[in-house]
């Protein structure tokens, strides 16, 4: 039997953007996109993070030009009660308690709090790490949502590649996503590749404390409506997308999975509806 974990979703800030950019079926209206981080409590290993959401380090990293373009494109809100430290405290943990942080990808809205985790090791896909550490111009990095200044100074010493974990076959409903990397060797947290949005985006498959099967699918889509209708974002996002065709393929896989298996909670990292549905205990996220 797969080991269950406790899953707690946290909105760690948000940004304003046009809904139509994220979903071709969306409105020409500015809406809030929450930045969702997940606290996963393993029965033996303790608290684990999936992404960090925003932090004050984002403001520091986007003060100079060209990084300031990132701030202008996605205006950020982070209330004191939304900080990672505040929400972890409410759940009974401190930032220093986090020993492992799994990174979906290195866009700033997912990793701005990495510097606040003094004791954590970081896990990410190899292609994603290569992307953020690549020798590129600051403008090129900013265009792709990458701010290397958000990484801890000793990041490479604290890094483990996801590919170093045991590789496992997945159950039939998941096989379109290939094999997975078993983070704790007990099937509790399975990391899979979700290519397209970034060079090596990683999602997580787990079973939560309520025995719900959950797919933390990061930015493989930006909303429940997007995967339900296999609705691509605006063509404008090609400018920042790593691979448009891979993104389309991954989105179609999510559409097929969610349509055939409505009992699985598909949780994108920026979807208010999915966050609310999961917190309400709905099996249709």
RODO-2510 file (C-alpha; in nm, 4 decimals, decimal comma):
residues 285
     n   res          X          Y          Z
     1     x     0,0000     0,0000     0,0000
     2     x     0,1259     0,3477    -0,0877
     3     x     0,2327     0,5524     0,2141
     4     x    -0,0022     0,8440     0,2721
     5     x     0,1199     1,1951     0,3445
     6     x    -0,0515     1,5027     0,4845
     7     x    -0,0923     1,7783     0,2268
     8     x    -0,1447     2,1451     0,3120
     9     x    -0,1778     2,4002     0,0310
    10     x    -0,0577     2,7538     0,0987
    11     x    -0,1150     3,0646    -0,1101
    12     x     0,2182     3,2424    -0,0742
    13     x     0,1378     3,5678    -0,2491
    14     x    -0,0170     3,6318    -0,5882
    15     x     0,0277     3,8387    -0,9016
    16     x    -0,2036     4,0314    -1,1363
    17     x    -0,2216     3,9329    -1,4998
    18     x    -0,4700     3,9208    -1,7854
    19     x    -0,6795     3,6043    -1,7680
    20     x    -0,6846     3,5746    -2,1467
    21     x    -0,3056     3,5422    -2,1595
    22     x    -0,3173     3,2299    -1,9419
    23     x    -0,6175     3,0752    -2,1178
    24     x    -0,7448     3,1480    -2,4691
    25     x    -1,0989     3,1022    -2,3338
    26     x    -1,0386     3,3582    -2,0582
    27     x    -1,1602     3,7152    -2,0230
    28     x    -0,9743     4,0312    -2,1194
    29     x    -0,9569     4,1188    -1,7514
    30     x    -0,6867     4,1460    -1,4868
    31     x    -0,7237     3,8665    -1,2334
    32     x    -0,5264     3,7361    -0,9370
    33     x    -0,3108     3,4305    -0,9891
    34     x    -0,2244     3,2739    -0,6526
    35     x     0,1231     3,1335    -0,6027
    36     x     0,0630     2,7992    -0,4357
    37     x     0,3254     2,6149    -0,2349
    38     x     0,2577     2,2800    -0,0707
    39     x     0,3607     2,1530     0,2695
    40     x     0,3793     1,7748     0,2539
    41     x     0,4245     1,5984     0,5873
    42     x     0,5725     1,2501     0,5515
    43     x     0,5047     1,0145     0,8465
    44     x     0,8762     0,9422     0,8920
    45     x     1,0679     1,2165     0,7086
    46     x     0,8590     1,5041     0,8418
    47     x     0,7831     1,8322     0,6621
    48     x     0,8707     1,8698     0,2939
    49     x     0,7999     2,1672     0,0686
    50     x     0,6945     2,1694    -0,2942
    51     x     0,7994     2,5163    -0,4109
    52     x     0,8098     2,8260    -0,1897
    53     x     0,5902     3,0862    -0,3553
    54     x     0,6849     3,4531    -0,3359
    55     x     0,9079     3,6229    -0,0782
    56     x     1,0589     3,9666    -0,0241
    57     x     1,3680     3,8462    -0,2108
    58     x     1,1667     3,8869    -0,5317
    59     x     1,1612     4,2643    -0,4771
    60     x     1,5368     4,2713    -0,4235
    61     x     1,6096     4,0551    -0,7268
    62     x     1,3881     4,2655    -0,9541
    63     x     1,5158     4,6081    -0,8500
    64     x     1,7802     4,6457    -1,1258
    65     x     1,7153     4,6483    -1,4979
    66     x     1,6461     4,4225    -1,6927
    67     x     1,5137     4,2130    -1,4024
    68     x     1,2676     4,4939    -1,3216
    69     x     1,0774     4,3956    -1,6369
    70     x     0,9680     4,0822    -1,4507
    71     x     0,8175     4,2938    -1,1721
    72     x     0,6348     4,5147    -1,4208
    73     x     0,4933     4,2186    -1,6130
    74     x     0,3614     4,0413    -1,3025
    75     x     0,2821     4,2865    -1,0185
    76     x     0,3089     4,0929    -0,6926
    77     x     0,1067     4,1076    -0,3708
    78     x     0,2314     3,9357    -0,0544
    79     x     0,0432     4,0116     0,2667
    80     x     0,2241     3,9448     0,5984
    81     x    -0,0083     3,6566     0,6813
    82     x     0,0653     3,4987     0,3412
    83     x     0,4402     3,4686     0,3891
    84     x     0,5815     3,1197     0,3977
    85     x     0,7097     3,1692     0,7531
    86     x     0,3680     3,2816     0,8785
    87     x     0,1781     2,9942     0,7194
    88     x     0,4282     2,7321     0,8319
    89     x     0,4023     2,8711     1,1861
    90     x     0,0241     2,8312     1,1738
    91     x     0,0771     2,4674     1,0765
    92     x     0,3241     2,4131     1,3600
    93     x     0,6554     2,4425     1,1762
    94     x     0,9407     2,6876     1,1325
    95     x     1,1410     2,7591     0,8181
    96     x     1,4357     2,5843     0,9832
    97     x     1,2303     2,2630     1,0161
    98     x     1,2221     2,2140     0,6395
    99     x     1,4908     1,9632     0,5438
   100     x     1,3784     1,8995     0,1867
   101     x     1,2322     2,1338    -0,0745
   102     x     1,1182     1,9903    -0,4068
   103     x     1,1317     2,2483    -0,6855
   104     x     0,8846     2,2227    -0,9731
   105     x     1,0865     2,4730    -1,1785
   106     x     1,2903     2,7848    -1,1185
   107     x     1,0520     3,0621    -1,2184
   108     x     1,0610     3,3288    -0,9510
   109     x     0,7051     3,2787    -0,8270
   110     x     0,7998     2,9223    -0,7318
   111     x     1,1418     2,9747    -0,5730
   112     x     1,1569     3,3264    -0,4257
   113     x     1,1715     3,1829    -0,0729
   114     x     1,4596     2,9393    -0,1209
   115     x     1,7015     3,1666     0,0655
   116     x     1,4764     3,1476     0,3737
   117     x     1,5293     2,7715     0,4151
   118     x     1,8647     2,7406     0,5976
   119     x     1,8552     2,3642     0,6490
   120     x     1,6863     2,2409     0,3319
   121     x     1,8260     2,0328     0,0543
   122     x     1,6758     2,1056    -0,2861
   123     x     1,5546     1,8585    -0,5478
   124     x     1,4910     1,9453    -0,9122
   125     x     1,5139     1,7882    -1,2554
   126     x     1,8553     1,8017    -1,4207
   127     x     1,7373     1,9917    -1,7284
   128     x     1,5791     2,2561    -1,5075
   129     x     1,8972     2,3040    -1,3063
   130     x     2,1014     2,3365    -1,6249
   131     x     1,8616     2,6049    -1,7463
   132     x     1,8870     2,8284    -1,4399
   133     x     2,2665     2,7900    -1,4176
   134     x     2,3282     2,8422    -1,7892
   135     x     2,5688     3,1114    -1,9047
   136     x     2,3151     3,3468    -2,0604
   137     x     2,2590     3,7188    -2,0588
   138     x     2,0558     3,8665    -1,7761
   139     x     1,7945     3,9729    -2,0294
   140     x     1,7622     3,6165    -2,1646
   141     x     1,7280     3,4756    -1,8135
   142     x     1,4671     3,7364    -1,7193
   143     x     1,2699     3,6703    -2,0361
   144     x     1,2406     3,3061    -1,9308
   145     x     1,1368     3,3908    -1,5747
   146     x     1,4715     3,2994    -1,4193
   147     x     1,6359     3,5088    -1,1481
   148     x     1,9555     3,3319    -1,0351
   149     x     1,9885     3,5845    -0,7523
   150     x     1,7049     3,4026    -0,5743
   151     x     1,9179     3,0904    -0,5347
   152     x     2,1056     3,0412    -0,2055
   153     x     2,4780     3,1083    -0,2325
   154     x     2,5544     2,7409    -0,1646
   155     x     2,2743     2,6123    -0,3858
   156     x     2,4820     2,3627    -0,5828
   157     x     2,6176     2,2040    -0,2642
   158     x     2,2623     2,1570    -0,1370
   159     x     2,1194     2,0217    -0,4620
   160     x     2,0109     1,6666    -0,5443
   161     x     1,8895     1,5850    -0,8933
   162     x     1,5513     1,4122    -0,9074
   163     x     1,7011     1,1632    -1,1512
   164     x     1,9239     1,0281    -0,8723
   165     x     1,6242     0,8761    -0,6909
   166     x     1,4966     0,5228    -0,7693
   167     x     1,3036     0,5132    -1,0959
   168     x     0,9652     0,3400    -1,0816
   169     x     0,6925     0,2385    -1,3241
   170     x     0,3569     0,4051    -1,2696
   171     x     0,0049     0,2643    -1,2512
   172     x    -0,1891     0,2438    -1,5756
   173     x    -0,3670     0,5796    -1,5414
   174     x    -0,0318     0,7591    -1,5105
   175     x     0,1688     0,5847    -1,7795
   176     x     0,1363     0,8697    -2,0299
   177     x     0,3733     1,0600    -1,8015
   178     x     0,6451     0,7950    -1,8275
   179     x     0,8253     0,6640    -1,5230
   180     x     0,8620     0,8432    -1,1904
   181     x     1,1309     0,9093    -0,9317
   182     x     1,0454     0,7731    -0,5868
   183     x     1,1632     1,0423    -0,3446
   184     x     1,1383     0,8383    -0,0242
   185     x     1,1465     0,4876    -0,1704
   186     x     0,7978     0,4078    -0,0402
   187     x     0,5795     0,5421    -0,3204
   188     x     0,4592     0,8341    -0,1081
   189     x     0,5966     1,1118    -0,3317
   190     x     0,6554     1,0305    -0,6969
   191     x     0,8195     1,2951    -0,9156
   192     x     0,7393     1,3055    -1,2879
   193     x     0,8524     1,5173    -1,5804
   194     x     0,6083     1,7780    -1,7168
   195     x     0,7959     1,9297    -2,0112
   196     x     0,7055     2,2379    -2,2084
   197     x     0,6519     2,5277    -1,9707
   198     x     1,0164     2,5175    -1,8670
   199     x     1,3208     2,3084    -1,9531
   200     x     1,2657     2,0443    -1,6859
   201     x     0,9447     2,1069    -1,4949
   202     x     0,8606     1,8501    -1,2265
   203     x     0,5221     1,7457    -1,0899
   204     x     0,4365     1,5265    -0,7903
   205     x     0,1966     1,2351    -0,7503
   206     x     0,0901     1,1477    -0,3963
   207     x    -0,1940     1,0147    -0,1832
   208     x    -0,3063     1,2535     0,0897
   209     x    -0,4352     1,2130     0,4450
   210     x    -0,7923     1,1752     0,3143
   211     x    -0,6874     0,8967     0,0769
   212     x    -0,7266     1,1248    -0,2246
   213     x    -0,4887     1,0745    -0,5147
   214     x    -0,3336     1,4128    -0,5919
   215     x    -0,1336     1,5473    -0,8846
   216     x     0,0605     1,8649    -0,8105
   217     x     0,1088     1,9662    -1,1732
   218     x     0,2775     2,3061    -1,1237
   219     x     0,2519     2,5207    -1,4398
   220     x     0,1735     2,2400    -1,6829
   221     x    -0,1509     2,4363    -1,6982
   222     x    -0,2603     2,7527    -1,5223
   223     x    -0,6201     2,6687    -1,4361
   224     x    -0,8788     2,3968    -1,4006
   225     x    -1,0612     2,5333    -1,7059
   226     x    -0,7431     2,4997    -1,9107
   227     x    -0,6983     2,1269    -1,8508
   228     x    -1,0713     2,0559    -1,8674
   229     x    -1,0927     2,2042    -2,2182
   230     x    -0,7301     2,1449    -2,3241
   231     x    -0,7248     2,5207    -2,3772
   232     x    -0,3826     2,6620    -2,4587
   233     x    -0,2654     2,9990    -2,3281
   234     x    -0,2350     3,3012    -2,5526
   235     x     0,0255     3,2849    -2,8277
   236     x     0,1968     3,5723    -2,6451
   237     x     0,3272     3,3182    -2,3951
   238     x     0,5398     3,1615    -2,6691
   239     x     0,7865     3,4386    -2,5868
   240     x     0,8527     3,2877    -2,2438
   241     x     0,7584     2,9234    -2,3024
   242     x     1,0456     2,6755    -2,3242
   243     x     0,8762     2,4510    -2,5830
   244     x     0,5273     2,5307    -2,7128
   245     x     0,4705     2,1903    -2,8710
   246     x     0,5799     2,0019    -2,5588
   247     x     0,3506     2,2228    -2,3530
   248     x     0,0566     2,1353    -2,5777
   249     x     0,1367     1,7639    -2,5463
   250     x     0,1605     1,7817    -2,1666
   251     x    -0,1665     1,9778    -2,1463
   252     x    -0,3395     1,7124    -2,3564
   253     x    -0,2102     1,4451    -2,1184
   254     x    -0,3599     1,6356    -1,8250
   255     x    -0,6896     1,6725    -2,0101
   256     x    -0,7042     1,2986    -2,0759
   257     x    -0,6093     1,2095    -1,7181
   258     x    -0,8578     1,4489    -1,5593
   259     x    -1,1409     1,3475    -1,7922
   260     x    -1,0922     0,9744    -1,7443
   261     x    -1,0136     0,9905    -1,3728
   262     x    -1,2186     1,2663    -1,2076
   263     x    -1,1349     1,1150    -0,8683
   264     x    -0,7782     1,2482    -0,9027
   265     x    -0,7241     1,6010    -0,7702
   266     x    -0,5306     1,7905    -1,0380
   267     x    -0,3772     2,0950    -0,8732
   268     x    -0,2101     2,3622    -1,0887
   269     x     0,0013     2,6125    -0,8974
   270     x    -0,1969     2,9246    -0,9914
   271     x    -0,5632     2,8203    -0,9888
   272     x    -0,7946     2,9764    -0,7311
   273     x    -1,0791     2,7372    -0,8184
   274     x    -0,8628     2,4274    -0,7738
   275     x    -0,7275     2,5547    -0,4420
   276     x    -1,0778     2,6212    -0,3094
   277     x    -1,2124     2,2873    -0,4320
   278     x    -0,9303     2,0923    -0,2712
   279     x    -0,9670     2,2720     0,0597
   280     x    -1,3416     2,2010     0,0515
   281     x    -1,2692     1,8311     0,0107
   282     x    -1,4040     1,8065    -0,3429
   283     x    -1,2901     1,5117    -0,5530
   284     x    -1,3205     1,7330    -0,8609
   285     x    -1,0403     1,9901    -0,8494
***
